[in-house]
Amino acid sequence: MEFWPEVLSRISEKIAPASFETWLKDTSIEIEDDLITFYAKNEFSRHWIEQRYADLVYETIKEVTGKSYTIQFVSEEQESYQNTNIPFYSNKNEVIDELFEKIENLEARVVYLESKL
């Protein structure tokens, strides 16, 4: 990770200052073998960076290190959820769908139990 400040410095020269400050300034990475895990502040930032800056991040890392890495983009909030037993949802609709499914299962159990009385 010794090279990450240099990568950020070069990226800051290639994009608008406001964009750099908003999206990339407070990011970090971890390296394991040929995999870089790129950490964004939150899920929205992760998505934005991955959609708009992934190629720039990849190319700048390659430019600085002379090596090609596989990059995995994650959010710090996603990472913190993965360290607990609480499921992470990047989409609120997933939560709603899962809750409706649980409600339907409970209703089916209640109907079954009532039929046994």
Buried (B, 14 or more C-beta within 10 A) or exposed (E): EEBBEBBBEBBBEEBEEEBBEEBBEEBEBBBEEEEBBBBBBEBEBBBBBBEEBEEBBBBBBEEBBEEEBEBBBBBBBBBEBEEEEEEBBEEEEEEEEEEEEEEEEEEEEEEEEEEEE
